[in-house]
């Protein structure tokens, strides 16, 4: 990806705060939120730029990765195991609950 226009004093930002980039045969205009523009222009940010000190917790998985075929299995009398995105789901049919395996 290369810049389609000469860069301005703000390191490639246009006067309106956008950046124009060449994507194949097209020129694309990319606009940033105002608070990101402040940081890009060297002004102190009015928001925290560090990642949060918390981790997301998986509550429920919607969907099923059935493209591989034959990848849903019955476990015991009331559970089914199947892949979905980057995890494996054990769904309890009687209790309507899910358990997840994500550390593979």
N, C-alpha and C positions, 0 to 999 in steps of 0.2 A: 504494500500500500504506500503510495507516495502522495505528497501534497500537490494539489492541482493548481495552486496559486502561490506566489511568494509569501513567505511568512511575515507576520506583523511583529511589532515590538513585544507582543505577548507570547512569542514562541509558536506561531502558526495560527493563532486565533484571529478571526476577522473582527472588525469593529463591533459587530452585533453579538460577539461572543461565540460564534460558530466556527467550525473547522471544516474546510472543504478537502475531501480526499478522493483520489481516483481509485475506483473499484472496477477493474476491468476496463470496459469502454465507457463506463458511466462516471460522472462526478457526483458524489454524494455529500450533502451538507449535514454535518453532525452538530446538534445543539446540546449544550450542557446546562444543567440546572444552575441558577444564579449562585448558590452557595459553593458549588464546585468551581465556578469561574473565579470566585474570590480567591480560593486556594491556588488555582493555576496561575493567577496574576501576581502571586506573592503576598497577597493580603492575608492577615490572620483569619483562619477558618472560624466560622461561628458554630461549628459542630465538631464532634469528636471524630478523629480520623483513625482511631484505634479500633480493632475488632472488639465486640462485646465479650464480657467475661463469662458468658453463659453458653450452654449448648442446647440445641433444639432437641426435643423429645418426640419420638414418633408415637402418635396416638392411634391412627387407623390407616390402613393401606387400601386405597381404591384402585382397582384395576387388576390385570392378570397378564403375565407375559406368556401367552399361549402360542407364540410364533414357532417355538421349537417343537411343539406337538408332543403329546404323551407326557406332559410334565406336571400333572396333578395327580396326587396319590391320596388314598384313604388311609388314615393312621388310626388304628383302634376302631371303636364303634361310633365315635362322634367328632373326629377331627379330620381335616383335609389339609394337606401341605402342598404349596405351589409357589413358584417364583413370581415376583412382581418388582420390576425395575432392579434396584441393586440390593434387594433383600429377599428372604424366604419367609413366607407367611404360614403359620399354623392357625387355621380357623376352626374354632369349636362351634359346631352346628347347634348344639343344645343350648349353650350359654351365650351365643352370639358375641364371642370375644376373639381377639387375635393375639398371638404371640409372634415375635419377630426375631429373625437371625440376620444380623447385618455385618458381622465381623469376619466374613470369608474373604 
